[in-house]
Amino acid sequence: MGDVAEAPSVVRWEVWRQDDNGNRYLVSAHADEAAARLRLADLESGVVHKQTYWIIEREMQHQARFARS
């Protein structure tokens, strides 16, 4: 039986929104930065609101564990 190793981390790009009351919400999550930027551009191209949008890069750890032989 081999050692158990944790799965590698994965980067996820998240689009967030803050409304005019200061509440923050996750809008969407994407596998790559380009997709997140497209979503951000789409959100900012509509009717002007008192909302702020931004993107963050988040490193996620997989829950699965794999056995090495």
Buried (B, 14 or more C-beta within 10 A) or exposed (E): EEEEEEEEEEEBBBBBBBEEEEEEEEBBBBEEEEBBBEBBEEBEEEEEEEBEBEBEEEEEEEEEEEEEE
